[in-house]
Amino acid sequence: MATRYQQLRQAIARFAADADEQHAYLESIFAHPTRTGDATGYGNDELAEEFDGIYRATGHMLEWGEITQEEIDAAKPLEALLDQWSGEQNADLWRREALWQDPRWEQVRQCARQVLSQYPDEERTSDWAPEKD
């Protein structure tokens, strides 16, 4: 099972990926529950939800030595960008076709690539386990 650091790095890497890779990932997690095997109706917000879910744990991860403050700070521009483009007024960004058509996705990818460059691809151990809290 991936550590929390690895989960965060993977979530950032998914934002850094090109549109075809993002689409393939989303299809892989949503296609089987659909009757047709086509999950494009589910949109792209799962990418943001995965990132947000694990990014919220970074304070706790810092306490347990799983991440550095510099790495947390490096991801803040991505968090801010996603926050700026959340909500109903930006619903068009979260439709699947936006991955290829909306120029904001290229901004997200560029920001994520910059963040990812600050996150070494390494395994980090921790003594933390969910049952310890």
N, C-alpha and C positions, 0 to 999 in steps of 0.2 A: 504494500500500500504506500502511496506517495506521502511524503511528509508535508506538513503545512507549507513549508518553504517551496517545495516542489509544486504543490498545488497552485500557489501564487504565481510562481514562474511560468507554469503551464497556462494559466489564465492570461497572463501578459503576452505569452508567445502566440496564443490564439488571436489576440488583437493585432499582433504584428504580422500575421500570416496574410497571404493574398486572398482575394475574394473567393476563388475556387476552393482553396483549402478551408476557409471559414465555412463555406457552404457544405462541403463534404463532412466536416465535423458536426455541424448542426443536423445534417441528414442522418449521421450515424447515431445520434442520441435520440432523435425524434421519429425516424421513419418506421420502426417496427410497430408503434402503437396505432399507426394510421392504416386504414383499409387499403389504400392504394400504394403505400410505401413512399409517397411523396409528402415530405414534411415542410415544404416551403411556406405553408400558411402559418407556421409557428413563428416566423420572423427571426430576428437576430438578438433579441433582448436577453436570451440565455447567456450570451457571451458576457454581457454586463453584469448579470446576476451572479454568475460564477466568480467574476473578478471581485465584485462588491462583497460577496459572502466571505471570501477568504481575506480580502484587504482589511475588513473590519477586525480581524483577529491579529493584526500586526502589532498592536500594543502588547497583547499577551505573548505573542511570539518573541518580542523584544525582551520581555521579562525572563523568558526561558532560554535566551541566547540563540534563537533560531534565525534571527535576522538582525541586521544593524540599523541604527537610526538613519544612516546614509541611504540605505536601500529603501527604507520606508519613505524618506523624503524624495528619492528619485521617482517613486511611483505617484507622487502627489499631482504632477501635471496631468497624468492620465486620468486619475480620479476626478480632477477638476473639469476636464474636458467632457467626461461622461456625465458628470453632474449637470454641466451646462446644457447638455443636449438630452436630458431626460424629460419626462412629462409628456402630456397629451399634445402640446404644441409642437413636439418633435417626433410624433408617431411615425411620420414618413421615413425617418432615419432607421427605424427598427423593422421595416418590412424587408423581406429577403432580397428583393431586386435592388435595394439601396446599396448592397455590398458592391455592386458593379457600377451603379449610376450616380450615387450621391458623393460629391467631392469631399464631404466631411469624413467619409470613411478613409480616404487617403490620409487625412490629418490624423485620424485615430491611429492608423497603421504606423505612420512616421513617429508619432509620439511614443507608441508602444515599442517600436524598435529602439528608440533612444533609451527608454526605461530598461528594456531587456538587456541592453549592453552593460547595465550596471548590476545585473543579476547573474553571477557565475552559475554555469550548469554543473552543479555539484550536489552531492547528497549531504545533508546536514542532519546530524543526530540531535536528539533532545531527550531529556528525561521526562518531558511532559507527556501525559496520556489523558484522554478525556475523563477517565474515572478518577483522576487525581484532583479534579476541581470540585 
